[in-house]
Every structure is written in structure tokens, then in C-alpha cells.
Amino acid sequence: MTLWHVKGLETYFGSVLPRVDMTVLSGVAVAFGLFIAASAAQAGLLPGPLVDVDWLDKNLKKVILLDVRADVNSFSKRSRGGSPVNPCGAGAKGKEVEPVAGHIPGAVLVRWSLLTTQRSVAGHKTDGWLPARADFERLMQKSGVNKNNTIVIAYKGEKAIETAMAARLYFTLKYYGHDEVAILDGGTAAWMQSGRRVKLGRSRSRRGNFSAGPGRAEMVAVLTDVKTISESSSGQLLDVREPAGYLGVARAIASVDPQWYGHIPGARNVPMTVLSNDVGPVAVLFDKDALLQILTLFGANPDTPTTVYCNSGIMASVGWFVMSELLGNPDVRLYDGSMHEWTLERMPLTSLERD
């Protein structure tokens, strides 16, 4: 803070509180300026929505590192044996890739099972919905997150679906108003591949004071929104499931009537596995140039208003993250109900068998 700013504060306070000691006010002004500068520095710590292991290593003590996993035992215990390398690739001759066992020092485990909730749709229980505000607030507080913390999200990093878990936690934090967050590209697998050490054992954290906002409605699409887009072509629908599900020749939704195959009319198929590497040994997101080329090849427009969906809204988080955060599209929504809700509500579908 410059002397001019201090004098400006002195002039202001002096005019409204003429009997206040200006020396005291100068000290207050300097302290206030240092606080603002520190806050601005913290707010600008992240280089972007993705960070790499080198950046994290240098800034590990400045961030809260959350490790989201479904396989919670791998966080604290050593795995048995390695994972075979693709026999058709460079790793033939029986070599093994070291499986992810343990966590980056200082990481706090976030159980995937606590990050989504169930809802009843047409008499069926469906999974994958955004957690209630109070539930998510408690989860983040228990994980040691404070209101102004810079958060980096790690994940196992062996498969693309684990990238989706990280993207979903990122989306949920943003939805509830916490913007200072990034994903560690490649997760713990990338950390290990770089030769850095991991720790075993449980995570420990002090309770934080995280406060969830009311939820940013503009980030989420509901069934009526998707119906309007589908019928009027007023926006772009992206289906990030595998082609077999999109085309209707196979399905992966056990609770849906067998006759309901295919995709939402008008949707384009951009599988999650062409956005995030799924062939190992580290599941990373592809770079911006590659992502733009991929979207073009699949007939998708990276700049138009877009709604992304999948089976239950989890894989769609990767599509949302790519379009919104990496490519900078300001109008991207995630259809939280996705195919679970769409099919159970008996909405129209298009499939290979019907066309």
C-alpha cells in the first residue's frame, strides 16, 4: 500500500472522525493493506484449473489437498502386486506398472460415496445427484477446509473414471461457491511416476469452517431445460458416454426399462475417454489443442451454449470441466439427472435401432 493510499484513508477517517489519532489510523491502514495484499496473493495462487506435480510440490504447504477416491483402502494401505502393462504396447515382456497405493503427503481423503446422493425418480431410487448443501458443507468441514482455502484435488489417477470423480468434486465446490480450486492433472499416479514419495496411513485434519453457498443454479440443467434444448435446438447437448450406450446397442443403467435405449434427440456423442487418457499408466486430461481438435472431429462446437450429460452426471463432469474451465466456454451446464432421470420420466430417445 502506497503512502498516497494511507493518506487517503487518513483524510477520509479524519473527516468523519476528527478526534481519532491519525497515527493509529495510519497503522490500521497499513495493516489493512497487508491483509488485502495477502488475500489477493492467496486468491491468485493457482495458475489455472489444472496444476501439475511440479507446481504442487512447490506449493504443497500453501494449499488444502483433497484426495477423492472410491477405493478408500488404497489411500492408506499398500496394494498387492502390480498392474499388467498392455501386452500389445511398449511394456510387453511381463513388466508391471506400480499400482497407486498411498497418498501425497498432507492429502485428506474424501470418500467418493459421500460426494453424491440419491433421489427418487418415478418411483425408482437413482444415484449420482449433487449432495444437499448442508451435507456438502459438513463433508468439507470434516475434511479440514476453510472458507478461504486454496484447494487442489487429487485422485488415484489410473483410469479416466477417477478423473471424473475429481471433476465432480471440483464442480460441486464451484457450485456451492468456492472458486479457488484446481485439479492435479494425473492425480497420485502422476505424483508417483515423477519419483516423488507417497505416504501410507489415514489422513488427519482439523475441522474447518467451510461455508457452502446456496448453489449456482446457472451451472445445472434440469429436465425441462434439456427438453427445451432437444426440441428447439436452442443449444448444444453433449453425451459423454461410450458410443455403444449413445447408439442404443448397449446400456449401463440397471434400473431403466430394457426398451429404453439410446440418447437424447439432438445430442452429439463425445465420449469421456477421448477427453481423458484411459490407456494408462496415468489418467491425464489431454491438452487444449488436442481437446479442440477432438471436439471438432466429433462435430461439437466448443463456443456455443452447451449442456453435458451421461448416465448419472458423474462422467459428464469431465465434459463440463473441459468445456467450461479448460476451453473457457462461459455457458456450460451439467444435467444432474442425466439418463437416469430422462429415461425414467419416459422422455423421447433416439437410437441406432430406431433410425
PyMOL commands that set and color helices and strands:
alter all, ss='L'
color gray80, all
select helices_A, chain A and resi 3-16+22-43+53-62+73-76+112-114+133-142+160-175+187-193+217-219+223-232+243-247+272-274+288-297+316-326+338-344
alter helices_A, ss='H'
color red, helices_A
select strands_A, chain A and resi 50-51+64-69+83-84+96-97+108-111+117-121+124-129+151-155+181-184+220-221+236-239+268-269+306-309+332-335
alter strands_A, ss='S'
color yellow, strands_A
deselect
rebuild
show_as cartoon
